[in-house]
């Protein structure tokens, strides 16, 4: 039994939540039973992620191919440092956010399928991080889209329907571009296995078809990730969801698009100079337009939604530079941002509980009435702005230092400028929600459930720990940057232990 578990360790982060989703559907008429199933599935998923991380740290990249077929004919799953880190942070975040959800998710939402939809979405996210097949990456994206749409519209309000339509239309368009790019690549190479594609494309002379495919991949993933100028759907969708759902979306969904961009362009195309120039412009535009959009908002959810966009720019910057240090800095930034951004959305939910509004102009006085919430807000807010010694400081240092090393000082300047404007946005939330006096007419403070504060404090503690002990994650991230540029390691892992020959 133990041998079966360890030999298939790469599958459990997908199988566990998928099984949990099916069990939750069996208990459709019992929300209490669904909550138990979800809690057990999340605990098992966290254990599976830890087991996978330990295996990758000890053995390096690992792979598994199904059906007795050797790659590239069988369906492969591959776990490298980047994919494993994404699975690990997904499990951590899901556990913390669903703890918050114990006080946020209502019975009507549970009876509408919240638990199977959430577990199904988590399975699809992990599937996207671990798949070694290009077409199956598309399949996992589709499952993620379907479940995400169900969660967005679960209350069936007018605002949610409007946000879901925006989300669906743009993401379906991006999926169409992705599928077209897959068709072009398959037409040129005759394979969809990612490791095999890496070898074949490395031996294929550049042509117009591949250039078009690269552009389609960048635009398709750019819509999903929220790159400039393709981000306009995001602020109009995320703020309509419940805060539990919004926190998962903010932390993970855009990062799946970022991950796919890194995987495709590091493994297939290696980012030619022309494409890197385009990415650099997109990264700068993403940072600037996101932070400027946040500066003019008053709804705390929309402020945070625009900041998702601005921070995505730092990640794309790492791919645009294409150096090991830059890719490592981007990997560190992704992990940091998943935790911090989700935590800020949870705090937005707590602010609503405490003040009864998301509009900062109608809020105030929370420093006096909820000092613990004020303290917990300061941790992710300062980290997002890059204030030492929190995790965001090290993330920005790694990315900006890599920019200087690569001779892209103008990108470093943009990153520093956006960091200053991020401080302004976080200060705006602090002054309006916490520091200024409470509005007239509020007679007593609204309580914030303790389980919400525990969830927020857990993510805040992770942020502080990363900031005070950055070396393990920095070393892991730098090794990740090196591995992304070593395509041969990914190929060897995929073809190891099979009957097929290494191409």
Backbone torsions as a table, in degrees:
resi	resn	phi	psi	omega
1	UNK	NA	-45.4	178.9
2	UNK	-63.7	-39.7	178.6
3	UNK	-63.8	-37.8	178.6
4	UNK	-65.0	-41.8	-179.6
5	UNK	-64.8	-47.4	-176.4
6	UNK	-71.2	-34.1	-179.0
7	UNK	-71.9	-22.7	179.8
8	UNK	-113.8	28.5	-173.0
9	UNK	-58.6	-29.2	-177.3
10	UNK	-69.8	-20.1	-176.1
11	UNK	-87.2	-28.6	-169.3
12	UNK	-62.2	-35.3	176.5
13	UNK	-62.5	-17.3	176.5
14	UNK	-97.8	-46.0	-175.6
15	UNK	-65.4	-39.9	-175.5
16	UNK	-62.4	-55.4	179.2
17	UNK	-66.2	-30.8	178.2
18	UNK	-66.3	-42.0	175.5
19	UNK	-64.3	-40.9	177.1
20	UNK	-60.3	-39.3	178.6
21	UNK	-62.8	-41.7	179.7
22	UNK	-67.3	-40.5	178.5
23	UNK	-66.0	-39.0	178.3
24	UNK	-62.4	-35.2	177.3
25	UNK	-67.9	-33.9	177.8
26	UNK	-64.6	-29.8	178.7
27	UNK	-100.3	37.9	-174.4
28	UNK	-55.9	-36.6	-175.6
29	UNK	-86.3	0.5	-177.9
30	UNK	-127.2	91.9	177.6
31	UNK	-57.3	-35.0	179.5
32	UNK	-62.7	-43.7	177.9
33	UNK	-65.7	-37.0	177.6
34	UNK	-63.4	-38.4	178.4
35	UNK	-63.9	-39.3	178.2
36	UNK	-65.2	-44.9	178.6
37	UNK	-60.0	-45.0	-179.2
38	UNK	-62.8	-45.1	179.4
39	UNK	-60.9	-43.7	179.1
40	UNK	-65.3	-41.0	-179.7
41	UNK	-65.0	-40.6	-179.6
42	UNK	-68.1	-38.9	176.7
43	UNK	-63.9	-43.5	178.8
44	UNK	-66.7	-36.4	178.6
45	UNK	-65.9	-38.7	177.1
46	UNK	-64.2	-42.4	177.3
47	UNK	-63.0	-41.0	179.0
48	UNK	-64.2	-39.5	179.0
49	UNK	-65.7	-41.1	177.6
50	UNK	-63.6	-41.5	178.5
51	UNK	-62.9	-42.0	178.8
52	UNK	-66.4	-42.1	178.7
53	UNK	-61.2	-43.4	178.9
54	UNK	-62.3	-39.7	-179.9
55	UNK	-66.7	-43.0	-179.1
56	UNK	-67.6	-39.0	178.7
57	UNK	-65.2	-33.5	-177.7
58	UNK	-87.4	-37.1	-173.4
59	UNK	-109.9	-8.9	-174.4
60	UNK	83.8	-160.2	-177.8
61	UNK	-64.0	137.0	-179.8
62	UNK	-126.9	157.9	-177.8
63	UNK	-147.9	159.1	177.2
64	UNK	-145.5	132.2	179.5
65	UNK	-120.2	137.7	-171.8
66	UNK	-91.8	161.9	165.6
67	UNK	77.6	7.8	-178.9
68	UNK	74.8	6.8	178.3
69	UNK	-95.4	135.3	176.6
70	UNK	-75.5	148.1	172.8
71	UNK	-59.3	145.5	9.6
72	UNK	-93.3	14.0	-174.2
73	UNK	-86.9	-33.8	177.5
74	UNK	-82.8	162.9	177.4
75	UNK	-82.2	122.4	-173.7
76	UNK	-109.2	147.2	167.4
77	UNK	-120.6	136.4	-176.4
78	UNK	-132.0	134.5	176.7
79	UNK	-118.1	112.5	171.9
80	UNK	-111.1	-170.9	-176.0
81	UNK	-64.2	-41.8	-178.3
82	UNK	-67.5	-50.6	-179.4
83	UNK	-61.7	-39.6	179.6
84	UNK	-66.0	-41.7	177.5
85	UNK	-62.0	-39.2	178.9
86	UNK	-66.0	-39.4	177.3
87	UNK	-64.9	-40.7	-178.9
88	UNK	-64.5	-47.5	-178.3
89	UNK	-70.2	-30.0	174.7
90	UNK	-61.9	-44.9	179.7
91	UNK	-64.5	-43.9	178.1
92	UNK	-61.2	-47.5	-176.8
93	UNK	-65.7	-43.6	-178.6
94	UNK	-60.9	-41.2	179.5
95	UNK	-63.5	-44.6	-178.5
96	UNK	-68.3	-43.5	-177.2
97	UNK	-68.6	-38.9	179.8
98	UNK	-70.2	-24.4	170.8
99	UNK	-64.1	-44.4	173.8
100	UNK	-58.2	-39.5	-177.5
101	UNK	-64.2	-19.7	177.5
102	UNK	-58.6	-29.4	178.5
103	UNK	-103.5	-6.7	-174.0
104	UNK	-107.4	-37.9	-176.5
105	UNK	-77.9	128.6	-177.7
106	UNK	-92.4	160.8	-178.4
107	UNK	-59.0	-35.8	179.7
108	UNK	-63.3	-38.0	178.1
109	UNK	-68.3	-39.2	177.9
110	UNK	-64.2	-39.2	179.2
111	UNK	-72.6	-13.2	177.9
112	UNK	-94.5	4.5	174.6
113	UNK	102.5	21.8	-177.6
114	UNK	-56.6	-48.7	-172.9
115	UNK	-65.9	-50.2	177.4
116	UNK	-64.2	-34.0	178.0
117	UNK	-66.0	-43.9	-179.5
118	UNK	-65.3	-46.0	179.6
119	UNK	-66.1	-37.0	176.2
120	UNK	-63.9	-39.2	178.5
121	UNK	-66.3	-41.4	178.1
122	UNK	-62.8	-39.0	176.9
123	UNK	-62.7	-42.3	-179.3
124	UNK	-68.3	-35.7	177.1
125	UNK	-62.8	-48.6	178.2
126	UNK	-64.5	-35.4	176.4
127	UNK	-61.5	-41.1	177.6
128	UNK	-64.3	-35.4	-179.3
129	UNK	-72.7	-25.2	-171.5
130	UNK	-112.0	-11.6	-177.5
131	UNK	-66.2	144.9	175.4
132	UNK	-111.7	17.6	-176.8
133	UNK	-126.8	130.0	-174.2
134	UNK	-65.7	-41.6	-179.7
135	UNK	-69.1	-35.6	177.8
136	UNK	-69.1	-25.9	171.8
137	UNK	-61.5	-41.3	175.4
138	UNK	-61.8	-42.2	-179.9
139	UNK	-61.5	-45.0	179.6
140	UNK	-64.8	-36.5	175.5
141	UNK	-60.8	-41.4	-179.2
142	UNK	-65.9	-42.7	177.3
143	UNK	-62.8	-41.4	178.1
144	UNK	-62.1	-41.0	179.5
145	UNK	-64.0	-45.0	-177.8
146	UNK	-63.4	-47.9	-179.0
147	UNK	-67.9	-37.2	178.7
148	UNK	-64.3	-40.3	177.4
149	UNK	-63.0	-39.8	176.9
150	UNK	-61.9	-39.6	179.1
151	UNK	-72.2	-34.6	179.6
152	UNK	-65.2	-35.8	-172.3
153	UNK	-104.2	15.5	-169.2
154	UNK	-64.6	-27.0	177.2
155	UNK	-87.6	-13.4	176.9
156	UNK	59.3	35.5	174.8
157	UNK	-86.7	163.6	180.0
158	UNK	-61.4	-42.4	-179.9
159	UNK	-63.7	-40.7	179.5
160	UNK	-67.4	-39.6	177.2
161	UNK	-61.8	-42.1	178.7
162	UNK	-64.1	-46.1	179.0
163	UNK	-63.9	-37.4	-179.6
164	UNK	-67.8	-38.8	178.0
165	UNK	-61.5	-46.0	177.7
166	UNK	-59.7	-46.4	-179.2
167	UNK	-61.2	-45.3	-175.1
168	UNK	-68.0	-46.1	-175.6
169	UNK	-61.3	-49.1	-177.7
170	UNK	-68.4	-38.5	-179.2
171	UNK	-73.8	-31.5	173.7
172	UNK	-66.7	-37.7	176.3
173	UNK	-63.8	-43.4	179.1
174	UNK	-64.3	-37.1	177.7
175	UNK	-64.5	-38.3	177.2
176	UNK	-62.1	-43.3	177.5
177	UNK	-63.6	-41.6	178.7
178	UNK	-60.7	-45.9	-179.0
179	UNK	-65.0	-37.9	177.5
180	UNK	-65.1	-40.4	177.7
181	UNK	-63.5	-40.4	177.3
182	UNK	-60.4	-43.7	-179.5
183	UNK	-61.5	-41.8	179.5
184	UNK	-64.5	-45.7	-179.5
185	UNK	-62.5	-41.8	179.0
186	UNK	-66.1	-38.2	178.0
187	UNK	-63.0	-33.4	-179.2
188	UNK	-81.0	-39.0	-169.9
189	UNK	-107.4	-28.1	-177.3
190	UNK	76.9	17.6	179.9
191	UNK	-147.0	156.0	177.7
192	UNK	-124.8	-5.8	175.2
193	UNK	-67.0	128.6	-172.5
194	UNK	-64.0	-40.9	178.7
195	UNK	-65.1	-42.4	178.9
196	UNK	-66.4	-39.6	176.4
197	UNK	-60.6	-38.8	179.1
198	UNK	-59.7	-40.7	179.8
199	UNK	-71.9	-47.9	-176.0
200	UNK	-64.6	-44.7	-179.6
201	UNK	-67.4	-29.7	176.2
202	UNK	-66.9	-21.9	179.6
203	UNK	-103.1	1.1	-177.3
204	UNK	-100.6	132.4	179.1
205	UNK	-68.9	140.1	179.0
206	UNK	-58.2	139.8	178.5
207	UNK	-147.5	174.8	-175.6
208	UNK	-65.0	-33.8	-179.2
209	UNK	-64.1	-44.4	179.8
210	UNK	-69.3	-35.8	176.7
211	UNK	-62.7	-41.0	177.1
212	UNK	-65.1	-41.8	179.0
213	UNK	-61.2	-42.6	178.9
214	UNK	-61.7	-41.9	178.4
215	UNK	-64.7	-40.1	179.3
216	UNK	-66.5	-40.4	175.8
217	UNK	-59.9	-45.6	-176.8
218	UNK	-63.8	-43.2	180.0
219	UNK	-70.5	-43.8	-179.0
220	UNK	-61.4	-48.5	178.1
221	UNK	-72.0	-29.1	179.2
222	UNK	-63.6	-36.6	176.3
223	UNK	-65.0	-44.9	-178.6
224	UNK	-67.5	-35.5	-177.4
225	UNK	-84.4	-24.1	-177.9
226	UNK	91.3	31.7	176.7
227	UNK	-71.8	151.9	171.0
228	UNK	-67.2	137.0	-0.3
229	UNK	-99.8	35.0	-169.7
230	UNK	-108.1	16.8	-169.0
231	UNK	-96.0	-4.4	-165.0
232	UNK	-63.9	-19.6	178.9
233	UNK	-72.7	-28.3	-168.0
234	UNK	-67.0	-50.2	-179.5
235	UNK	-65.0	-20.3	179.8
236	UNK	-87.9	-1.3	-177.0
237	UNK	-118.5	-47.8	-170.0
238	UNK	-65.0	-33.3	-174.4
239	UNK	-73.6	-8.4	-179.0
240	UNK	-87.4	-15.6	-175.7
241	UNK	-81.4	162.6	170.7
242	UNK	-62.2	158.2	-172.1
243	UNK	-68.5	-30.4	175.5
244	UNK	-63.1	-47.1	179.0
245	UNK	-67.0	-43.6	-179.0
246	UNK	-61.4	-37.5	179.9
247	UNK	-65.5	-42.9	176.6
248	UNK	-64.0	-44.3	179.1
249	UNK	-60.4	-48.7	-176.8
250	UNK	-62.7	-38.4	-177.9
251	UNK	-77.2	-36.9	-166.1
252	UNK	-116.1	-41.9	-167.3
253	UNK	-63.6	-46.0	178.3
254	UNK	-65.2	-29.1	-178.1
255	UNK	-71.7	-23.3	174.1
256	UNK	-65.3	-41.1	174.9
257	UNK	-63.7	-40.9	176.8
258	UNK	-62.7	-46.4	179.5
259	UNK	-58.7	-45.2	-179.1
260	UNK	-62.2	-38.8	177.1
261	UNK	-61.2	-46.5	179.6
262	UNK	-62.8	-43.8	-177.0
263	UNK	-63.8	-48.1	-175.9
264	UNK	-66.5	-47.6	-172.4
265	UNK	-80.9	-20.4	173.5
266	UNK	-84.3	-30.0	-174.4
267	UNK	-92.8	-35.1	-173.4
268	UNK	-102.2	-52.4	-167.1
269	UNK	-105.5	-16.4	179.8
270	UNK	58.3	11.7	174.0
271	UNK	59.2	83.1	175.4
272	UNK	-62.7	166.5	-175.4
273	UNK	-59.2	-41.9	-178.9
274	UNK	-63.3	-43.1	179.7
275	UNK	-67.5	-36.6	178.3
276	UNK	-65.6	-35.6	176.5
277	UNK	-63.5	-41.8	177.7
278	UNK	-63.1	-44.5	179.2
279	UNK	-62.3	-38.8	179.6
280	UNK	-62.9	-43.0	177.8
281	UNK	-65.3	-41.9	177.9
282	UNK	-63.4	-39.8	179.6
283	UNK	-63.1	-46.3	179.5
284	UNK	-63.7	-44.2	178.6
285	UNK	-63.3	-39.1	178.7
286	UNK	-62.4	-45.2	179.0
287	UNK	-62.2	-47.8	-173.5
288	UNK	-71.5	-50.4	-176.6
289	UNK	-67.1	-34.2	177.3
290	UNK	-64.1	-46.1	-176.8
291	UNK	-73.4	-33.9	176.1
292	UNK	-67.5	-38.8	176.8
293	UNK	-62.2	-39.3	178.9
294	UNK	-65.9	-34.5	-174.1
295	UNK	-64.9	-24.8	-174.6
296	UNK	-103.0	6.0	-178.6
297	UNK	-93.4	155.7	175.2
298	UNK	-119.9	-20.7	174.4
299	UNK	-79.0	122.7	-173.3
300	UNK	-61.2	-30.8	178.7
301	UNK	-68.1	-39.0	179.8
302	UNK	-72.5	-35.8	174.3
303	UNK	-57.6	-48.4	-178.4
304	UNK	-68.5	-33.3	177.5
305	UNK	-64.2	-42.7	177.1
306	UNK	-66.5	-31.7	178.1
307	UNK	-72.5	-23.7	169.9
308	UNK	-56.9	-46.2	-177.7
309	UNK	-62.8	-49.8	-175.4
310	UNK	-60.8	-38.4	-177.8
311	UNK	-76.3	-26.0	174.4
312	UNK	-59.8	-32.1	-180.0
313	UNK	-59.4	-37.0	178.1
314	UNK	-62.7	-36.0	-179.6
315	UNK	-69.7	-45.1	178.7
316	UNK	-64.5	-30.5	177.1
317	UNK	-56.5	-41.5	-179.9
318	UNK	-61.8	-40.7	178.4
319	UNK	-70.8	-35.3	179.3
320	UNK	-62.5	-38.4	179.5
321	UNK	-74.4	-40.1	172.8
322	UNK	72.9	13.6	176.7
323	UNK	-92.4	159.5	177.6
324	UNK	-57.6	-40.6	-180.0
325	UNK	-65.6	-40.4	-179.3
326	UNK	-68.4	-42.8	178.2
327	UNK	-66.2	-38.3	175.8
328	UNK	-64.4	-42.3	176.6
329	UNK	-61.9	-39.4	178.0
330	UNK	-65.3	-39.7	177.7
331	UNK	-62.5	-43.9	176.3
332	UNK	-60.4	-42.8	-177.8
333	UNK	-63.7	-38.9	-179.9
334	UNK	-61.1	-48.1	-179.2
335	UNK	-62.9	-47.0	178.5
336	UNK	-57.8	-45.9	-173.0
337	UNK	-70.9	-35.7	177.9
338	UNK	-56.7	-46.6	-177.1
339	UNK	-70.7	-47.2	-174.7
340	UNK	-69.2	-44.9	-176.0
341	UNK	-68.1	-41.5	176.6
342	UNK	-61.6	-40.1	179.6
343	UNK	-62.9	-39.4	178.7
344	UNK	-64.7	-36.1	176.1
345	UNK	-68.2	-37.2	175.0
346	UNK	-62.5	-40.7	178.4
347	UNK	-65.4	-36.1	175.1
348	UNK	-59.5	-39.6	176.0
349	UNK	-64.5	-38.4	177.7
350	UNK	-68.7	-36.7	176.1
351	UNK	-61.2	-41.0	177.3
352	UNK	-62.9	-42.3	177.9
353	UNK	-61.6	-37.6	-175.1
354	UNK	-80.4	-31.4	-173.5
355	UNK	-114.3	-17.5	-179.0
356	UNK	81.3	10.2	-178.1
357	UNK	-154.2	152.4	170.8
358	UNK	-95.4	-10.8	-178.1
359	UNK	-80.3	115.8	-176.8
360	UNK	-62.4	-28.2	-179.3
361	UNK	-68.1	-22.3	-179.8
362	UNK	-102.1	1.4	-178.3
363	UNK	-101.3	-176.8	177.6
364	UNK	142.1	163.5	174.7
365	UNK	77.1	8.4	-175.0
366	UNK	-75.7	-20.0	175.5
367	UNK	-62.4	-40.4	-179.3
368	UNK	-78.7	-41.2	-174.3
369	UNK	-85.3	-28.4	-177.6
370	UNK	-136.7	68.5	-177.4
371	UNK	-61.4	-33.1	178.6
372	UNK	-65.8	-40.7	177.2
373	UNK	-63.3	-38.6	177.7
374	UNK	-61.6	-42.2	178.0
375	UNK	-64.4	-44.7	-179.0
376	UNK	-66.0	-32.6	176.2
377	UNK	-66.0	-37.6	-174.4
378	UNK	-62.7	-29.5	-175.6
379	UNK	-68.3	-58.4	179.4
380	UNK	-69.3	-29.3	179.9
381	UNK	-65.6	-47.0	178.7
382	UNK	-68.5	-33.9	177.8
383	UNK	-66.5	-42.0	178.7
384	UNK	-60.2	-36.3	-179.6
385	UNK	-78.7	-10.8	177.9
386	UNK	86.6	29.1	-179.8
387	UNK	-84.6	130.8	178.8
388	UNK	-71.6	153.7	3.8
389	UNK	-101.2	32.0	-175.3
390	UNK	-80.2	171.3	-172.4
391	UNK	-60.6	-34.6	-179.1
392	UNK	-64.2	-28.9	177.2
393	UNK	-62.5	-48.9	-178.8
394	UNK	-67.4	-35.9	178.4
395	UNK	-62.1	-46.6	-179.9
396	UNK	-68.7	-38.5	178.3
397	UNK	-59.6	-44.8	-177.9
398	UNK	-64.4	-44.0	-177.8
399	UNK	-70.4	-45.0	-177.3
400	UNK	-70.0	-39.2	176.2
401	UNK	-62.5	-40.2	177.1
402	UNK	-63.5	-33.5	177.7
403	UNK	-64.9	-44.6	177.9
404	UNK	-63.8	-42.6	-179.5
405	UNK	-62.3	-33.5	-179.0
406	UNK	-85.7	2.5	179.9
407	UNK	76.4	20.4	178.9
408	UNK	-107.9	62.4	-177.7
409	UNK	-61.0	-30.7	-178.2
410	UNK	-67.7	-33.8	175.7
411	UNK	-68.9	-38.6	176.2
412	UNK	-62.1	-40.5	179.0
413	UNK	-63.6	-41.3	177.2
414	UNK	-62.0	-43.5	179.8
415	UNK	-61.5	-41.6	178.8
416	UNK	-66.9	-41.4	179.7
417	UNK	-64.0	-42.9	178.9
418	UNK	-65.0	-35.1	176.0
419	UNK	-60.6	-40.1	177.6
420	UNK	-64.6	-42.7	179.4
421	UNK	-68.9	-28.3	175.6
422	UNK	-65.0	-38.9	175.3
423	UNK	-58.4	-40.9	179.1
424	UNK	-60.3	-46.2	-178.4
425	UNK	-64.7	-43.6	179.2
426	UNK	-66.9	-35.8	176.1
427	UNK	-64.9	-35.0	178.3
428	UNK	-62.1	-44.3	177.3
429	UNK	-63.8	-42.9	-179.4
430	UNK	-61.0	-48.2	-176.5
431	UNK	-66.8	-46.0	-173.7
432	UNK	-75.1	-41.8	-174.9
433	UNK	-88.9	-34.9	-171.5
434	UNK	-108.1	-43.6	-167.7
435	UNK	-86.5	-43.8	-176.4
436	UNK	-68.6	157.4	-179.0
437	UNK	-61.4	153.7	177.8
438	UNK	-65.8	146.7	178.4
439	UNK	-59.8	150.8	178.2
440	UNK	-63.0	144.3	178.0
441	UNK	101.9	-15.3	178.0
442	UNK	-84.5	114.9	-172.9
443	UNK	-91.3	-32.4	-179.3
444	UNK	-148.4	150.8	-177.4
445	UNK	-69.2	146.2	175.4
446	UNK	-84.4	134.4	-178.3
447	UNK	-74.8	146.5	172.2
448	UNK	-107.0	122.6	-177.6
449	UNK	-54.0	140.7	-177.3
450	UNK	-60.6	-34.3	-178.0
451	UNK	-64.5	-31.7	175.9
452	UNK	-65.3	-44.9	-179.2
453	UNK	-65.9	-35.8	177.7
454	UNK	-64.2	-43.5	178.4
455	UNK	-61.9	-46.4	179.3
456	UNK	-63.2	-42.3	-179.5
457	UNK	-65.0	-34.6	178.7
458	UNK	-62.6	-48.7	178.0
459	UNK	-66.0	-36.9	176.5
460	UNK	-63.0	-38.5	178.8
461	UNK	-64.7	-38.2	176.6
462	UNK	-63.2	-41.8	178.8
463	UNK	-61.0	-45.3	179.7
464	UNK	-65.9	-42.1	-179.0
465	UNK	-62.0	-44.3	178.2
466	UNK	-61.0	-40.7	-179.1
467	UNK	-66.6	-38.2	-178.0
468	UNK	-83.9	-26.2	179.2
469	UNK	-126.9	64.8	-172.8
470	UNK	-77.3	-19.0	-169.5
471	UNK	-57.1	-46.5	-179.8
472	UNK	-58.8	-44.8	-178.8
473	UNK	-72.4	-34.5	176.7
474	UNK	-62.2	-47.1	179.1
475	UNK	-62.5	-41.4	178.2
476	UNK	-62.9	-43.1	-178.2
477	UNK	-65.9	-42.2	179.5
478	UNK	-65.0	-38.8	175.2
479	UNK	-65.2	-34.2	176.2
480	UNK	-63.9	-42.8	176.9
481	UNK	-59.2	-42.2	177.6
482	UNK	-63.6	-42.0	-176.9
483	UNK	-68.1	-31.5	178.9
484	UNK	-66.2	-28.0	179.4
485	UNK	-89.8	-9.4	179.0
486	UNK	-101.6	83.7	-176.5
487	UNK	-64.8	-28.1	-176.7
488	UNK	-64.1	-32.7	179.7
489	UNK	-65.0	-41.2	178.2
490	UNK	-63.8	-41.6	-179.8
491	UNK	-65.8	-45.8	-179.3
492	UNK	-60.9	-42.3	-179.4
493	UNK	-63.1	-40.1	-178.2
494	UNK	-66.1	-41.0	-174.5
495	UNK	-92.6	-4.7	-178.5
496	UNK	-69.3	139.9	174.4
497	UNK	74.3	15.3	177.6
498	UNK	-112.4	170.2	179.2
499	UNK	-82.5	-12.2	179.3
500	UNK	-79.0	157.6	179.3
501	UNK	-86.1	147.1	176.5
502	UNK	-69.1	124.3	-176.1
503	UNK	-71.7	NA	NA
